[in-house]
Amino acid sequence: MTDDPLDRELAERVLERLGLPDRPSIDPDGLTALYRGWGLAVPFDNVRKLIALHDPTCSPTAPLPGLDATDFFEQWLRHGVGGTCWPSANALTTLAAACGFDARRITASMFDLNEPSHGSTIVTIDGTEWLIDSSMLTDRPLPLSATEATEIDDPVFATTATPVPEGWLFGFPLPDESSLPCRTISPAETSHDFYAERYEVSRTASPFNEHVYLRRNDADGIVSMGNGRLATRTAKGITNEEVSGPDTREALSAMGLSDEILAQLAAILPNELDPPSGRTSGA
């Protein structure tokens, strides 16, 4: 794993896939374009992590995948996969920096448990700080203030940031009716090595180690697949339906995963992606 800057050619391929043929302007509008493109194209998911943890051909002593930004983006371009918070936050920070933004990794505590369990990104533009979180996928950057609460006032992406001594306490929506708190632990820049350390800790302590989960935005709002359910959150409301077998495959394929990566998932999670006995899949 490295902390090297992105190769220029790779960065241009990534931006083109995000719908940005030109590098974004170094201002709030440019940051919004970059982050919105990310949310529509790069999922928060645990696919590569699941394969690393459960595929018997993967070495149990090898680092978990994706924390090298080049590797992250090459696999995304090939298979449509992103990563959980540590690799995806690192990749988003690296991409923003490659575009010329003053971006830094930070560490937070998901569920507000005072445990460094979440990686995120803050960008500073003309003295104002903006949160662009690769897990929350709030559609637009959230402005941050040291003195007053800020928010994204939107029925789908409603997100808040309240100043606290540690930095900020965030609240963001899930695709279903629930929401999660997340408290900043280190608003100062966090090292790549610390991200690598915490990512490895998640090997044995994480809600994303057993079942496939994928979350991304689309033109209407938020869509997620996890624990046998497909949930969407749009301005019209929330849907939440059970899916299994070929329906799970179809949903994950529609969310951008390649046939090759779906085959690897099916091999390690047959109960989730293989059709029930007596049925055939068109996948």
C-alpha positions as CSV (number, residue, x, y, z in Angstrom):
1,M,0.0,0.0,0.0
2,T,1.3,3.4,-0.9
3,D,0.4,7.1,-0.5
4,D,1.6,8.1,-3.9
5,P,-0.3,10.8,-5.9
6,L,-2.5,9.6,-8.8
7,D,-0.9,9.1,-12.2
8,R,-2.2,11.9,-14.4
9,E,-3.5,9.6,-17.1
10,L,-5.4,7.5,-14.5
11,A,-6.8,10.6,-12.9
12,E,-8.1,11.8,-16.3
13,R,-9.7,8.4,-17.0
14,V,-11.4,8.5,-13.6
15,L,-12.7,12.1,-14.1
16,E,-14.0,11.1,-17.6
17,R,-16.0,8.2,-16.0
18,L,-17.4,10.6,-13.4
19,G,-18.7,12.7,-16.2
20,L,-16.0,15.4,-15.9
21,P,-14.1,15.7,-19.2
22,D,-12.3,18.7,-17.8
23,R,-10.8,19.1,-14.3
24,P,-13.2,20.8,-12.0
25,S,-12.6,24.4,-11.0
26,I,-11.0,24.9,-7.6
27,D,-14.1,26.5,-6.0
28,P,-17.3,25.2,-4.4
29,D,-19.0,24.7,-7.7
30,G,-16.1,22.5,-8.9
31,L,-16.0,20.6,-5.7
32,T,-19.8,20.0,-6.0
33,A,-19.3,18.7,-9.5
34,L,-16.6,16.3,-8.4
35,Y,-18.4,15.0,-5.4
36,R,-21.8,14.6,-7.1
37,G,-20.1,12.7,-9.9
38,W,-18.5,10.4,-7.3
39,G,-21.8,9.7,-5.6
40,L,-23.4,8.8,-8.9
41,A,-20.7,6.5,-10.0
42,V,-18.5,5.2,-7.1
43,P,-20.3,3.0,-4.6
44,F,-19.7,2.5,-0.9
45,D,-19.5,-1.3,-0.8
46,N,-17.7,-4.2,0.8
47,V,-17.4,-6.4,-2.3
48,R,-13.6,-6.6,-2.5
49,K,-13.3,-6.9,1.3
50,L,-15.7,-9.8,1.3
51,I,-13.7,-11.6,-1.3
52,A,-10.4,-11.0,0.5
53,L,-11.9,-12.3,3.8
54,H,-13.8,-15.4,2.4
55,D,-12.1,-16.5,-0.8
56,P,-9.8,-19.4,0.2
57,T,-7.4,-18.4,-2.6
58,C,-6.8,-15.1,-0.9
59,S,-3.9,-14.9,1.6
60,P,-5.1,-14.2,5.1
61,T,-1.9,-12.3,5.7
62,A,-2.2,-10.0,2.7
63,P,-3.4,-6.4,3.4
64,L,-7.1,-5.8,2.8
65,P,-7.6,-4.4,-0.7
66,G,-8.1,-0.9,-2.0
67,L,-6.1,1.3,0.3
68,D,-3.7,2.0,-2.6
69,A,-5.6,4.7,-4.6
70,T,-4.3,3.5,-7.9
71,D,-5.5,-0.1,-7.2
72,F,-8.8,1.3,-6.0
73,F,-9.5,3.2,-9.2
74,E,-8.2,0.5,-11.5
75,Q,-10.6,-2.0,-9.9
76,W,-13.5,0.5,-10.0
77,L,-12.9,1.2,-13.7
78,R,-12.8,-2.5,-14.4
79,H,-15.5,-3.9,-12.1
80,G,-17.6,-1.0,-10.8
81,V,-16.5,-1.7,-7.2
82,G,-15.6,0.9,-4.6
83,G,-14.8,0.1,-1.0
84,T,-15.7,0.6,2.6
85,C,-14.9,3.9,4.3
86,W,-11.1,3.6,4.8
87,P,-10.2,2.8,1.1
88,S,-12.9,4.9,-0.4
89,A,-12.1,8.0,1.7
90,N,-8.4,7.6,0.9
91,A,-9.2,7.3,-2.8
92,L,-11.6,10.4,-2.8
93,T,-9.0,12.4,-0.9
94,T,-6.3,11.4,-3.4
95,L,-8.5,12.3,-6.4
96,A,-9.5,15.7,-5.0
97,A,-5.8,16.4,-4.3
98,A,-4.9,15.4,-7.9
99,C,-7.5,17.9,-9.1
100,G,-5.8,20.6,-7.2
101,F,-8.0,20.8,-4.1
102,D,-6.6,21.2,-0.6
103,A,-7.9,17.9,0.7
104,R,-7.1,15.9,3.8
105,R,-8.1,12.6,5.3
106,I,-9.9,12.8,8.7
107,T,-11.0,10.2,11.2
108,A,-14.4,9.9,12.9
109,S,-16.5,7.6,15.0
110,M,-19.5,6.1,13.3
111,F,-22.5,5.6,15.7
112,D,-20.6,8.2,17.9
113,L,-18.9,5.5,20.0
114,N,-15.6,7.4,20.5
115,E,-13.8,4.7,18.5
116,P,-11.9,5.6,15.3
117,S,-14.1,3.6,13.0
118,H,-14.7,5.9,10.0
119,G,-12.6,7.7,7.4
120,S,-13.7,10.8,5.6
121,T,-12.5,13.8,3.7
122,I,-12.4,17.6,4.3
123,V,-11.6,20.1,1.6
124,T,-10.6,23.7,2.4
125,I,-11.5,26.4,-0.2
126,D,-10.7,30.1,0.6
127,G,-10.7,29.4,4.4
128,T,-14.0,27.5,4.3
129,E,-14.1,23.8,5.1
130,W,-16.3,21.3,3.3
131,L,-17.1,17.7,4.1
132,I,-17.1,15.2,1.2
133,D,-17.8,11.8,2.6
134,S,-17.4,8.7,0.5
135,S,-19.8,6.7,2.7
136,M,-22.5,9.2,3.5
137,L,-22.7,10.2,-0.2
138,T,-24.6,13.4,0.6
139,D,-24.8,14.5,-3.1
140,R,-23.2,17.9,-2.4
141,P,-20.4,19.0,-0.1
142,L,-21.5,20.0,3.5
143,P,-20.1,23.3,4.6
144,L,-18.5,23.2,8.1
145,S,-18.4,26.0,10.7
146,A,-16.6,26.1,14.1
147,T,-19.4,28.2,15.6
148,E,-22.7,27.2,14.2
149,A,-24.6,24.2,12.9
150,T,-24.8,23.7,9.1
151,E,-26.9,21.5,7.0
152,I,-27.8,20.1,3.6
153,D,-31.5,21.0,3.4
154,D,-32.8,18.3,1.1
155,P,-35.6,15.7,1.6
156,V,-33.3,12.9,0.4
157,F,-29.8,13.9,1.5
158,A,-30.6,15.9,4.6
159,T,-27.3,16.0,6.6
160,T,-26.3,18.1,9.6
161,A,-23.0,19.2,11.1
162,T,-23.0,20.5,14.7
163,P,-19.8,21.9,16.2
164,V,-18.4,19.9,19.2
165,P,-15.1,20.1,21.0
166,E,-13.7,17.2,18.8
167,G,-14.8,18.9,15.6
168,W,-18.3,18.1,14.4
169,L,-21.2,15.7,15.1
170,F,-22.7,14.7,11.8
171,G,-26.1,13.2,11.2
172,F,-26.9,11.7,7.8
173,P,-29.8,9.6,6.4
174,L,-29.7,6.0,5.3
175,P,-31.8,4.8,2.3
176,D,-34.4,3.5,4.7
177,E,-36.1,5.5,7.5
178,S,-33.1,5.4,9.9
179,S,-30.2,7.8,10.3
180,L,-26.7,7.6,11.8
181,P,-24.6,9.9,14.0
182,C,-20.9,10.3,13.3
183,R,-18.5,12.3,15.5
184,T,-15.2,13.7,14.3
185,I,-12.3,12.3,16.3
186,S,-9.5,14.0,14.4
187,P,-10.4,17.0,12.2
188,A,-6.7,17.4,11.6
189,E,-5.1,15.5,8.8
190,T,-4.9,11.7,9.4
191,S,-2.0,9.7,7.9
192,H,-2.3,7.0,5.3
193,D,-0.6,4.6,7.8
194,F,-3.3,5.2,10.3
195,Y,-6.0,4.5,7.7
196,A,-4.2,1.2,6.9
197,E,-4.0,0.3,10.6
198,R,-7.7,0.9,11.2
199,Y,-8.7,-0.9,8.0
200,E,-6.9,-3.9,9.2
201,V,-8.6,-3.7,12.6
202,S,-11.9,-3.9,10.7
203,R,-10.9,-7.4,9.5
204,T,-12.3,-8.7,12.8
205,A,-14.6,-5.9,13.9
206,S,-17.0,-4.6,11.3
207,P,-20.6,-4.9,10.2
208,F,-19.3,-5.4,6.6
209,N,-17.5,-8.7,6.9
210,E,-20.2,-11.3,6.2
211,H,-22.9,-10.1,3.8
212,V,-22.8,-8.0,0.7
213,Y,-23.6,-4.3,1.0
214,L,-23.6,-1.6,-1.6
215,R,-24.8,2.0,-1.5
216,R,-24.7,4.6,-4.2
217,N,-26.7,7.5,-5.6
218,D,-28.7,7.7,-8.7
219,A,-30.7,10.4,-10.6
220,D,-33.6,10.0,-8.1
221,G,-31.8,9.7,-4.8
222,I,-30.1,6.9,-2.7
223,V,-30.2,3.2,-3.4
224,S,-28.7,0.4,-1.3
225,M,-28.5,-3.4,-1.3
226,G,-27.8,-5.2,2.0
227,N,-29.0,-8.0,4.2
228,G,-31.3,-9.3,1.5
229,R,-33.1,-6.0,1.0
230,L,-33.1,-3.4,-1.7
231,A,-33.9,0.1,-0.4
232,T,-34.4,3.4,-2.1
233,R,-34.9,6.9,-0.8
234,T,-36.2,9.6,-3.2
235,A,-38.2,12.8,-2.9
236,K,-41.3,10.7,-3.4
237,G,-40.5,8.5,-0.3
238,I,-38.9,5.3,0.7
239,T,-39.2,1.8,-0.7
240,N,-37.8,-1.3,1.0
241,E,-38.2,-4.8,-0.6
242,E,-36.8,-8.2,0.0
243,V,-34.5,-9.7,-2.7
244,S,-32.6,-12.9,-3.0
245,G,-30.8,-15.1,-5.5
246,P,-31.1,-13.9,-9.1
247,D,-32.9,-10.8,-8.0
248,T,-29.8,-9.9,-5.9
249,R,-27.5,-10.5,-8.9
250,E,-29.7,-8.4,-11.1
251,A,-29.8,-5.5,-8.6
252,L,-26.0,-5.5,-8.1
253,S,-25.5,-5.7,-11.8
254,A,-27.8,-2.7,-12.3
255,M,-25.7,-0.9,-9.7
256,G,-22.7,-1.3,-11.8
257,L,-20.9,-4.5,-10.8
258,S,-19.2,-6.5,-13.5
259,D,-20.2,-10.1,-14.3
260,E,-16.7,-11.2,-13.3
261,I,-16.9,-9.7,-9.8
262,L,-20.5,-11.1,-9.4
263,A,-19.2,-14.5,-10.2
264,Q,-16.5,-14.2,-7.4
265,L,-19.2,-13.0,-5.0
266,A,-21.5,-15.9,-5.9
267,A,-18.7,-18.4,-5.2
268,I,-18.2,-17.2,-1.6
269,L,-21.8,-16.2,-0.9
270,P,-23.9,-18.9,-2.6
271,N,-26.9,-18.4,-0.3
272,E,-27.1,-14.7,-1.3
273,L,-26.4,-14.7,-5.0
274,D,-27.1,-18.2,-6.2
275,P,-30.7,-19.0,-7.2
276,P,-32.7,-21.3,-5.0
277,S,-32.8,-25.0,-6.0
278,G,-34.9,-25.6,-9.0
279,R,-34.6,-22.1,-10.4
280,T,-32.2,-20.9,-13.1
281,S,-30.7,-17.5,-13.3
282,G,-30.4,-15.3,-16.4
283,A,-27.2,-13.8,-15.0
